[in-house]
């Protein structure tokens, strides 16, 4: 039984609606009948600015908040700009969480990342692995910011009794992803590289690392469904994992992307580039016990994402807001 069905007529603020996650959450919430959805672009509201955030919450008075706004990127971006990833994400979280508490937000979901867990955590990774070991150094600054968000949510619950929760998704993909050749995550980066190689007839495509690390991938529309499910069925201080419960080696992922894109050349692996965490598979027993499971297969999700990517290319240069 649900703890409390969300009032779909109450004002709901989706922070970060122009991003991969926020966009999917916005689409899903609108589709299932939320009729007072509030959004702001980063140009309209800089969430790093405490005065601007305070003014927004005072004027809009949302009842529910999904905090999907974040500065995100792949291994290269995280390694190159750790100070930016730490500072920007800390400020976004601090401003939104404190303003939500001051202005009576009754339900809030903070979305973190599976990178909060130790690099060598026991697999599959349980929620209680948090803070039990060293982080993966290529994205430790981002991870520390997200850990701070989890602890902030817990502190607000403990001090004020708020029904705020945290969810830790695994690696995400889907329509609306960032396909930038420098700042993207592994999957959109592979899609772009193989698509370009297929169109020019390249003999080979180089993939970073050894291809041996294993990763789990969740379609962002499945995460959007999970957001509503958790807001209605979960009310605990501990973060909860959101994933599919299965993973595969990067080598197999690259082969699958090549197949979907139609690339028939060779795959090469640049072993001088970092692999990142050897394996990162989430234990999803807790969310399964609440009645939620991922529904979109990796092959189907990748095919849909590739179609979306090609449609965007046909419409003009890919941009992010």
C-alpha positions, 0 to 999 in steps of 0.5 A: 500500500502506498504511504501517500498518493501524490496530489497530482494537482499540487504544484510540483517543481522539477529542478533540471528539466532540460537534462536527461533525467529531469526531462524524462521526469517532466514528461512522465509526470505530465503524462500521468496527470500532474497538472501544475508542473513548474520548471525553470531553465538555468538561464531563468534560474541559476540554482547556484545563486542562493538569493535567486533560489530563495526568491523562486521558492517564496514566489512559487511555493511548490508542494513537491520537488524532484531535484534532478539538477546537477553538473554531470559529465563522463570520466574526462570531464570529471577528471579535468574539472573536479573543482567545478563538479564539487562546487557547482553541485554542492551549491545547487543542492544546498540552495534547493534543499534549504529553500525547500525546507524553509518554504514548506515543501512536503515531499522531496526526492533528491537524485544522486548517483551510484558513484557515491559508493566505494570503488571496491564495494562488494558487488552487487552494491547495497545501500549500506556500502555508503562511506565504507571505503575509498571512492573512484578517484576519477570522479571523487569530487562529484561523488563527494558532492552527491554524498553531501546531498544524501547526508543533507536529506538525512539531516533535514529528516532528523532535525525537522521530520521532513518526508524527504528521500534520496535515490541513487540511480545506476548509469542512465541513458535515453532520449535527451542525453548529452552526446558531446564528444568531450563531456558525454558519458560512455554510452552516448559517447559510443553511439556518437562515435560509431554513428560517425564511423559508420557514415564515413566508412571508418575501418576502426573505432577506438574505445577508451580503456580495456573493455573489461569493466562491467556496467549497468544501464537504466533507461531514463524513462524507467527512472522517471517511473521509479521517481513517482513510485518512490515518492508514494512508497518510500519514506526512509532516511537511507538512500535507495538504489534504482537499477536493473540488477544486471550488467555487462562488460564495456566490450559487449556494450560497444559491440551492441552499439555497433550492431544497432548503429550498423557499424561493421568495422573493427573495435580497438581499445586504448588501454592507456586511457582509464577504466574507472571502477572495475564493476558497479552493479547495484543491489536492487532488492530494496526497490524490488520489494516495493513493487518496482522493476525496470521494464525497458531492455537494453537493446530496445532502449538503445535502439530508441535512443539511437533513433532519437539521436539521428532525429536530432542530427537531422534537425540541426546541431545538438545543443543542451540547455 
